[in-house]
Amino acid sequence: MGEGSILIQEVVWSSQDYIQTLGLRYEVLRRPLGLMFEPKVFDLEQTDIHVSAKFADWVVGCLILTPHEKSVKMRQVAVSNDWQRKGVGAKMVVFAEALAIKNGFVEMVMHARDSAIPFYLSLGYEINGQGFDEVGIPHHAMRKNLVD
């Protein structure tokens, strides 16, 4: 499974690829914490920007960008366990940053799980403020300027 065979793309809300991202988000982010999705969440995601990483016909990574004025919040970043540590997450983040810039955003913000902080630091993000608990696990706010 070479990382060169991965296609990073924008996904249309409610499409088949979007449905696959829901399954991936559940498996990687929610199920390990014993959390379920609330159905109202899906309607709220209609105005978000959705990104997926695909290998053949399978979504192996995803993230969501939620616009807020001139900044955009990256959230729900998930990579299939079999594809972690193979560059998929980094490729998705770089793609998402370019997409955000193209759409006029100047800053990317997020709530990163503490376990993911080294990954985001390696991509130029900085910690912004004190740590906090979200969904029962430690997080930090992080940010990155997208324009000089």
Backbone torsions as a table, in degrees:
resi	resn	phi	psi	omega
1	MET	NA	85.2	180.0
2	GLY	-79.1	142.8	-177.8
3	GLU	-67.4	-19.4	179.1
4	GLY	-66.0	-17.3	-178.3
5	SER	-91.1	13.0	-179.3
6	ILE	-93.3	134.7	175.9
7	LEU	-109.0	119.7	175.9
8	ILE	-98.6	129.9	-176.2
9	GLN	-153.0	160.7	172.0
10	GLU	-78.2	143.6	-175.9
11	VAL	-117.7	138.9	177.4
12	VAL	-81.4	130.7	177.6
13	TRP	-56.1	136.3	178.2
14	SER	77.9	-0.1	176.6
15	SER	-73.8	172.4	177.1
16	GLN	-59.3	-41.6	178.1
17	ASP	-63.4	-39.5	176.8
18	TYR	-60.6	-44.5	179.1
19	ILE	-58.9	-40.7	177.1
20	GLN	-63.8	-35.4	178.9
21	THR	-64.1	-33.9	178.3
22	LEU	-62.1	-43.9	178.4
23	GLY	-62.8	-42.4	179.4
24	LEU	-65.5	-44.6	178.4
25	ARG	-59.6	-40.8	178.5
26	TYR	-63.0	-49.6	-176.4
27	GLU	-62.9	-42.8	-173.0
28	VAL	-88.9	-40.7	-171.8
29	LEU	-102.1	-37.5	-171.3
30	ARG	-96.2	-52.8	-174.9
31	ARG	-55.8	-43.1	179.2
32	PRO	-60.1	-22.1	179.4
33	LEU	-100.0	2.7	-179.0
34	GLY	71.8	27.0	-178.0
35	LEU	-105.3	147.8	175.3
36	MET	-111.8	166.7	172.7
37	PHE	-84.4	144.4	168.9
38	GLU	-92.3	127.8	-175.4
39	PRO	-53.0	-32.1	-178.7
40	LYS	-63.7	-21.4	-179.9
41	VAL	-59.6	-38.9	-174.3
42	PHE	-63.2	-41.9	178.1
43	ASP	-64.4	-35.6	-179.9
44	LEU	-67.1	-20.2	-177.7
45	GLU	-86.6	0.2	-178.1
46	GLN	-59.7	-35.1	-176.8
47	THR	-93.6	1.2	178.1
48	ASP	-81.2	165.0	173.8
49	ILE	-100.2	125.8	-176.5
50	HIS	-111.3	135.5	-179.1
51	VAL	-125.2	140.2	175.4
52	SER	-131.7	156.8	169.7
53	ALA	-114.3	124.6	-177.6
54	LYS	-119.0	142.1	169.2
55	PHE	-119.8	115.6	-173.3
56	ALA	56.8	-121.5	-178.5
57	ASP	-98.3	8.3	-172.5
58	TRP	-111.7	132.9	172.6
59	VAL	-77.2	120.8	-179.3
60	VAL	-113.7	-4.2	177.4
61	GLY	-158.6	154.4	178.7
62	CYS	-160.3	160.5	171.2
63	LEU	-158.1	164.0	-179.7
64	ILE	-125.7	141.1	172.4
65	LEU	-113.7	122.1	179.1
66	THR	-109.8	111.7	-178.0
67	PRO	-67.3	143.9	172.7
68	HIS	-150.6	98.6	-176.5
69	GLU	56.1	-118.5	-177.6
70	LYS	-96.4	1.3	175.6
71	SER	-113.4	163.0	178.1
72	VAL	-134.6	137.3	-179.1
73	LYS	-98.2	122.0	174.7
74	MET	-86.1	130.2	-178.0
75	ARG	-150.5	168.0	177.9
76	GLN	55.1	41.8	177.9
77	VAL	-78.2	122.1	-178.3
78	ALA	-142.6	138.1	173.9
79	VAL	-129.4	132.8	178.5
80	SER	-51.6	141.6	-178.2
81	ASN	-52.6	-38.8	-179.4
82	ASP	-67.6	-19.4	-175.3
83	TRP	-109.7	0.8	179.0
84	GLN	-69.1	148.7	179.6
85	ARG	65.6	28.8	178.1
86	LYS	-124.2	14.7	176.9
87	GLY	90.2	-1.7	-177.3
88	VAL	-65.4	-47.1	-179.4
89	GLY	-61.0	-44.3	-179.9
90	ALA	-63.0	-42.0	178.6
91	LYS	-63.3	-39.3	178.7
92	MET	-65.0	-42.5	-178.8
93	VAL	-64.8	-44.5	178.4
94	VAL	-61.2	-43.6	177.0
95	PHE	-61.0	-44.8	-178.8
96	ALA	-63.8	-39.1	177.5
97	GLU	-62.8	-45.3	178.8
98	ALA	-62.7	-40.7	178.6
99	LEU	-64.4	-42.0	179.0
100	ALA	-63.0	-44.4	178.5
101	ILE	-61.8	-45.1	179.4
102	LYS	-58.2	-32.0	-179.8
103	ASN	-91.5	9.5	172.5
104	GLY	88.8	11.0	179.0
105	PHE	-85.4	146.3	-176.6
106	VAL	-111.4	-10.5	-176.9
107	GLU	-146.7	140.5	173.4
108	MET	-108.8	131.6	177.4
109	VAL	-126.2	161.9	178.4
110	MET	-165.4	165.5	166.8
111	HIS	-109.0	104.5	-176.1
112	ALA	-96.4	135.7	171.0
113	ARG	-60.4	141.2	-178.9
114	ASP	-55.6	-33.1	179.9
115	SER	-65.5	-20.3	-178.6
116	ALA	-98.8	-3.8	-176.6
117	ILE	-56.5	-45.7	179.5
118	PRO	-58.4	-36.8	177.4
119	PHE	-60.2	-50.1	-177.7
120	TYR	-70.1	-35.6	175.6
121	LEU	-60.1	-38.6	-179.6
122	SER	-66.2	-18.4	179.7
123	LEU	-101.0	10.4	175.0
124	GLY	92.7	9.8	177.2
125	TYR	-83.6	155.4	178.1
126	GLU	-125.7	149.3	177.4
127	ILE	-72.9	138.5	-176.5
128	ASN	-126.5	91.7	176.9
129	GLY	98.0	-172.7	-177.2
130	GLN	-81.2	157.9	177.6
131	GLY	-70.4	161.7	179.6
132	PHE	-155.2	163.7	175.8
133	ASP	-95.6	135.9	173.9
134	GLU	-139.0	135.9	-173.2
135	VAL	46.6	34.3	174.9
136	GLY	80.5	7.3	178.9
137	ILE	-131.9	154.1	-177.1
138	PRO	-66.5	135.8	178.5
139	HIS	-135.1	163.0	168.5
140	HIS	-135.5	145.0	170.6
141	ALA	-73.0	140.2	177.3
142	MET	-135.4	160.0	-177.5
143	ARG	-153.2	161.4	175.8
144	LYS	-152.4	131.0	171.1
145	ASN	-71.1	134.5	-178.7
146	LEU	-98.5	-13.4	178.0
147	VAL	-128.6	154.0	-179.4
148	ASP	-77.1	NA	NA
